[in-house]
Amino acid sequence: MQKKILLTIVLLIVSASLMDAAADRASIREWDVPTPKSFPHDPAVGLDGSLWYTGILSNKLGRLDPQTGTIKENPLRTPDSGPHGLTADTEGNIWFIANYKGYIGKLDPVTGQVSEYPIPDPVARDPHSLVFDKKGIPWFTVQLGNFIGRLDPGNGIITLAPSPTPNAKPYGIVVNSGGTPFFCEFGTNKIAGIDPRTMKIIEYLLPEGARPRRLALTQDDKIYYTDFNRGYLCKLDPKNGRVDEWASPGGANSRPYAITITADGRVWYSESGVSPNTIVRFDPSVKRFEKWGIPSGGGVVRNMAVTTRGDVYIACSGVNKIGIVHVEQ
C-alpha cells in the first residue's frame, strides 16, 4: 500500500535586494556540436573530466575535450535510437538511454563498441533518464510508460516497477547516500522513492500544481527540485515531507528545468522559459540568487552535470551547442 507523507509548506519570498548582480564571477563558454540539428540533450562528466553528450536527433554520443575544444562523435549502431540521458560508470564506460528504441546502451569509449540491453516490456517503450547506485546498478525512469527500472549489468536482467500514480511521467532521477533512488513524477505533484530491495515505491506529496522535472541531492540527502510549472526552486526533506520553496528570479513563467549541486552546497539550475535562458545559482546559506544569461540563448538546457572542480556542464538543445559554466575562484 502506498505510504502517504504529511507535507509542510514553507514559502520563502526572495526580494530583489537578495539578487547578486556579480555576473563577472562566472563565465559560460559554448561549442558548436559538429553534426547540424543534433539536438544535444543531456551532458555527463567522463572519468577524465571530458564533457559527454547525447545527440538525440543525430543518433550519436559526443565527447568534448575541454582543454583542446576537440569534439569526437560516436555513432550508434541502431538507427534512430534517440539517445537521451547518459552517465559514466566507474570504469569510464558511457551508459545511455535509447529513448526511441527502448533499450539501455553502453559505449566503450576506447573501442567505440556499443552494447544494448533491450527493455523486455513493450509498454516501457520510452526510457528517459538514468543514474548509478554505489553497487554499480543503473536505475532509470520510463516517462510515458510510467515505470522505474533497474538493470543488472552482470546478467543483463531488467526489472521494472510501475508508478502507483497513473500517468505520473517519471522523469529526473538520483540515488541518495543510502542507496535509495528518488525520482520526479512530472505528470503530477509528487516525488517518489523506491526501495532497492523490494522495489516498493513511496510517494511524497508536493504543493498543489507543482510539476517537479529534475532533482539534485545535498550531502545530507535533502532533495532540491525544479518546479517547472510554477516557477520555483524547491527543497524536499524525505524524512518529514517538508517542502521549502523560493520563487525563481525569472518569475512564474521561468520554467526551471535542469539542476545540480556543487561541492560547496550551492544549487545550480536553468530557467528555460526566459530569453535568453539563464543559469541560476542559489546559495542556501544566505538565500541568495545569482543568474547569468546563456550567450547563445540556450534553446532549453534540459540537464546539467557538475565536475569535481565545480564547473557545470550543459547541453543547449535548440541551438546545437554544449557548454561549460566556470566560476572564478
C-alpha positions as CSV (number, residue, x, y, z in Angstrom):
1,M,0.0,0.0,0.0
2,Q,1.2,3.4,-0.9
3,K,2.5,5.4,2.2
4,K,1.2,8.9,2.5
5,I,3.7,11.6,3.6
6,L,2.5,14.6,5.5
7,L,3.5,17.9,3.9
8,T,4.6,21.2,5.5
9,I,5.0,24.0,3.0
10,V,7.2,27.0,3.8
11,L,7.0,29.7,1.2
12,L,10.1,31.9,1.2
13,I,9.8,35.1,-0.8
14,V,13.1,36.3,-2.0
15,S,13.2,40.0,-2.6
16,A,15.1,41.7,-5.4
17,S,17.6,43.0,-2.8
18,L,18.9,39.5,-2.4
19,M,19.8,39.2,-6.1
20,D,23.5,39.4,-6.6
21,A,24.5,41.0,-9.9
22,A,28.1,39.8,-9.8
23,A,27.9,38.3,-13.2
24,D,31.6,38.7,-13.7
25,R,32.2,35.9,-11.2
26,A,31.1,33.2,-13.7
27,S,31.7,32.6,-17.4
28,I,29.8,30.5,-19.9
29,R,31.8,29.0,-22.8
30,E,30.0,27.2,-25.7
31,W,31.0,25.0,-28.5
32,D,29.1,24.1,-31.7
33,V,28.1,20.4,-32.0
34,P,29.7,19.1,-35.3
35,T,26.5,17.4,-36.7
36,P,23.8,20.0,-37.5
37,K,20.5,19.8,-35.8
38,S,21.8,17.1,-33.3
39,F,19.6,18.5,-30.5
40,P,22.1,17.8,-27.8
41,H,20.0,16.6,-24.9
42,D,22.0,15.6,-21.8
43,P,25.6,16.2,-20.6
44,A,27.7,13.9,-18.5
45,V,31.2,14.0,-17.0
46,G,33.7,11.4,-18.1
47,L,36.2,10.0,-15.7
48,D,38.9,12.2,-17.3
49,G,36.8,15.3,-16.9
50,S,35.6,15.3,-20.5
51,L,32.1,16.5,-21.4
52,W,29.9,13.8,-23.0
53,Y,26.5,14.5,-24.5
54,T,23.7,12.8,-26.3
55,G,22.7,13.8,-29.8
56,I,19.1,12.7,-29.7
57,L,18.4,13.5,-33.4
58,S,21.9,12.7,-34.8
59,N,21.9,9.2,-33.2
60,K,25.4,9.9,-31.7
61,L,27.2,10.3,-28.4
62,G,29.7,13.1,-28.4
63,R,32.8,13.9,-26.3
64,L,34.3,17.3,-25.8
65,D,37.9,17.7,-24.6
66,P,37.6,20.9,-22.6
67,Q,41.3,21.6,-22.8
68,T,41.6,21.5,-26.6
69,G,38.0,22.1,-27.7
70,T,38.1,19.0,-29.8
71,I,34.8,17.1,-30.2
72,K,34.6,13.5,-31.3
73,E,31.2,11.9,-32.2
74,N,30.4,8.2,-31.8
75,P,27.6,6.9,-34.0
76,L,25.2,4.3,-32.5
77,R,24.7,1.0,-34.4
78,T,20.9,1.0,-34.1
79,P,19.4,3.7,-36.4
80,D,17.1,6.3,-34.7
81,S,17.9,5.2,-31.2
82,G,17.1,8.6,-29.8
83,P,20.0,8.8,-27.2
84,H,18.7,10.8,-24.2
85,G,20.0,10.5,-20.7
86,L,23.6,9.4,-20.1
87,T,26.2,8.9,-17.4
88,A,29.7,7.3,-16.9
89,D,30.4,4.3,-14.8
90,T,33.5,3.7,-12.6
91,E,35.4,2.1,-15.5
92,G,34.8,5.0,-17.9
93,N,32.1,3.4,-20.0
94,I,29.3,5.7,-21.1
95,W,25.8,4.4,-20.4
96,F,22.9,6.0,-22.2
97,I,19.2,5.7,-22.7
98,A,17.8,4.9,-26.1
99,N,14.5,6.8,-25.8
100,Y,13.2,6.0,-29.3
101,K,14.1,2.3,-29.4
102,G,13.5,1.2,-25.8
103,Y,17.0,0.0,-24.7
104,I,19.8,0.8,-22.3
105,G,23.1,1.2,-24.0
106,K,26.8,1.1,-23.0
107,L,29.6,2.7,-25.1
108,D,33.2,1.7,-24.6
109,P,34.9,5.0,-25.4
110,V,38.2,3.3,-26.3
111,T,36.9,0.8,-28.9
112,G,33.6,2.5,-29.8
113,Q,31.8,-0.8,-29.2
114,V,28.2,-0.4,-28.1
115,S,26.3,-3.0,-26.0
116,E,22.5,-2.9,-26.0
117,Y,20.1,-4.1,-23.2
118,P,16.5,-4.1,-24.6
119,I,13.7,-3.4,-22.1
120,P,11.6,-6.6,-22.2
121,D,8.2,-4.9,-21.6
122,P,6.9,-3.1,-24.7
123,V,4.9,-0.8,-22.5
124,A,8.1,0.6,-21.2
125,R,8.9,2.0,-24.6
126,D,10.4,5.3,-23.7
127,P,13.2,5.1,-21.1
128,H,14.2,8.6,-20.1
129,S,17.0,9.2,-17.5
130,L,19.5,7.0,-15.6
131,V,21.8,7.1,-12.7
132,F,24.1,4.6,-11.0
133,D,23.9,3.5,-7.4
134,K,27.0,2.6,-5.3
135,K,26.7,-1.0,-6.2
136,G,27.1,-0.3,-9.9
137,I,23.5,-0.8,-10.8
138,P,21.9,1.7,-13.2
139,W,18.4,2.8,-12.4
140,F,16.3,4.6,-14.9
141,T,12.9,6.2,-15.4
142,V,10.3,5.5,-18.2
143,Q,8.3,8.6,-18.7
144,L,5.2,7.7,-20.7
145,G,5.4,4.0,-19.9
146,N,5.2,5.1,-16.2
147,F,7.9,2.8,-14.8
148,I,11.1,2.8,-12.7
149,G,13.6,0.2,-13.8
150,R,17.0,-1.2,-12.9
151,L,19.5,-3.2,-14.9
152,D,21.9,-5.8,-13.6
153,P,25.0,-5.3,-15.8
154,G,26.2,-8.8,-14.8
155,N,23.4,-10.7,-16.4
156,G,21.5,-8.1,-18.4
157,I,18.3,-8.6,-16.5
158,I,16.0,-5.6,-16.3
159,T,13.4,-5.2,-13.5
160,L,10.5,-2.8,-13.8
161,A,8.2,-1.3,-11.2
162,P,5.1,0.7,-12.2
163,S,4.4,4.0,-10.5
164,P,1.4,3.9,-8.1
165,T,0.0,7.0,-9.8
166,P,-1.3,6.7,-13.3
167,N,0.4,8.9,-15.9
168,A,2.9,10.1,-13.3
169,K,5.6,10.5,-16.0
170,P,8.7,9.5,-14.1
171,Y,11.5,11.9,-15.1
172,G,14.7,13.0,-13.4
173,I,16.3,10.5,-11.0
174,V,19.0,10.5,-8.3
175,V,20.3,8.0,-5.7
176,N,20.9,9.1,-2.1
177,S,23.7,8.1,0.1
178,G,21.8,5.1,1.5
179,G,21.2,3.7,-2.0
180,T,17.6,4.7,-2.4
181,P,16.6,6.1,-5.8
182,F,14.4,9.1,-5.9
183,F,12.6,10.4,-9.0
184,C,10.4,13.2,-10.2
185,E,6.8,12.4,-11.2
186,F,6.5,15.1,-13.7
187,G,2.9,14.3,-14.6
188,T,1.7,15.1,-11.1
189,N,2.7,16.9,-7.9
190,K,4.8,14.2,-6.4
191,I,8.4,13.0,-5.9
192,A,8.9,9.3,-5.2
193,G,11.4,6.9,-3.8
194,I,11.9,3.2,-4.5
195,D,13.2,0.6,-2.1
196,P,16.1,-1.0,-4.0
197,R,15.4,-4.4,-2.4
198,T,11.7,-4.7,-2.6
199,M,11.0,-2.2,-5.4
200,K,8.2,-0.7,-3.3
201,I,7.5,2.9,-4.2
202,I,6.7,5.6,-1.7
203,E,5.4,9.0,-3.0
204,Y,5.8,12.4,-1.4
205,L,3.1,14.9,-2.0
206,L,4.1,18.4,-3.2
207,P,2.2,21.6,-3.3
208,E,-0.9,21.8,-5.5
209,G,0.0,22.5,-9.1
210,A,3.7,21.6,-8.7
211,R,5.4,19.7,-11.5
212,P,8.9,18.5,-10.5
213,R,11.1,17.9,-13.5
214,R,14.7,17.4,-12.4
215,L,16.2,17.0,-8.9
216,A,19.6,17.1,-7.1
217,L,20.8,15.9,-3.7
218,T,22.5,17.7,-0.9
219,Q,25.2,16.0,1.2
220,D,22.7,15.2,3.9
221,D,20.2,13.8,1.4
222,K,17.8,16.7,1.1
223,I,16.3,16.9,-2.4
224,Y,16.3,20.1,-4.4
225,Y,14.0,20.1,-7.4
226,T,12.8,22.4,-10.1
227,D,9.1,23.2,-10.2
228,F,8.7,23.6,-14.0
229,N,5.0,24.6,-13.8
230,R,5.0,27.2,-11.0
231,G,8.4,28.8,-11.4
232,Y,10.0,27.8,-8.1
233,L,13.2,26.2,-6.8
234,C,12.2,23.8,-4.1
235,K,13.6,21.5,-1.4
236,L,12.0,18.3,0.0
237,D,13.1,16.7,3.2
238,P,12.1,13.0,2.7
239,K,12.4,12.4,6.5
240,N,9.4,14.5,7.3
241,G,7.9,15.6,3.9
242,R,8.6,19.2,4.5
243,V,8.9,21.4,1.4
244,D,10.6,24.8,1.2
245,E,10.1,27.0,-1.9
246,W,11.7,30.0,-3.4
247,A,10.3,32.0,-6.3
248,S,12.8,31.7,-9.2
249,P,14.2,35.1,-10.3
250,G,12.7,34.8,-13.8
251,G,9.2,34.7,-12.4
252,A,6.2,32.4,-12.6
253,N,6.8,31.5,-16.3
254,S,10.6,31.0,-16.0
255,R,10.2,27.2,-16.4
256,P,13.0,26.0,-14.1
257,Y,14.5,22.8,-15.6
258,A,18.0,21.3,-15.3
259,I,19.5,21.3,-11.8
260,T,22.7,20.2,-10.0
261,I,24.6,20.9,-6.7
262,T,28.3,21.7,-6.5
263,A,30.5,20.5,-3.6
264,D,30.1,23.9,-1.8
265,G,26.4,23.2,-1.4
266,R,25.2,25.8,-3.9
267,V,22.4,24.9,-6.2
268,W,22.6,25.5,-9.9
269,Y,19.7,25.3,-12.3
270,S,18.4,26.6,-15.6
271,E,15.4,28.8,-16.5
272,S,14.1,27.6,-19.8
273,G,11.1,29.9,-20.1
274,V,13.0,33.2,-20.4
275,S,15.0,34.5,-23.3
276,P,17.9,34.1,-23.2
277,N,17.8,31.0,-21.0
278,T,19.6,31.7,-17.7
279,I,21.9,29.8,-15.5
280,V,20.9,30.5,-11.9
281,R,22.9,29.8,-8.7
282,F,21.3,29.7,-5.3
283,D,23.2,29.9,-2.1
284,P,21.2,28.2,0.6
285,S,23.2,29.6,3.5
286,V,22.1,33.2,2.7
287,K,19.1,32.5,0.5
288,R,20.7,34.5,-2.4
289,F,20.2,34.0,-6.1
290,E,22.6,35.0,-8.9
291,K,22.0,34.5,-12.6
292,W,23.7,34.7,-15.9
293,G,22.3,34.7,-19.5
294,I,23.5,32.0,-21.8
295,P,25.3,33.7,-24.7
296,S,23.7,31.6,-27.4
297,G,20.2,31.8,-25.9
298,G,20.3,28.3,-24.7
299,G,17.5,26.7,-26.6
300,V,16.4,24.9,-23.4
301,V,19.0,23.4,-21.1
302,R,17.5,20.1,-20.1
303,N,20.1,18.7,-17.8
304,M,23.3,19.6,-16.0
305,A,26.4,17.7,-14.7
306,V,28.9,19.0,-12.3
307,T,32.7,18.3,-12.3
308,T,35.0,17.7,-9.3
309,R,36.4,21.2,-9.8
310,G,33.0,22.8,-9.6
311,D,32.3,23.5,-13.3
312,V,28.8,22.9,-14.6
313,Y,28.4,21.1,-18.0
314,I,25.3,22.0,-20.0
315,A,23.7,21.0,-23.4
316,C,21.8,23.7,-25.3
317,S,19.4,21.7,-27.3
318,G,17.7,24.2,-29.6
319,V,20.9,26.0,-30.6
320,N,23.0,22.8,-31.2
321,K,25.7,23.7,-28.6
322,I,27.3,22.3,-25.5
323,G,28.8,24.5,-22.8
324,I,30.7,24.9,-19.6
325,V,29.9,27.2,-16.8
326,H,33.0,28.2,-14.9
327,V,33.1,30.1,-11.7
328,E,36.2,32.3,-11.0
329,Q,37.7,31.4,-7.6
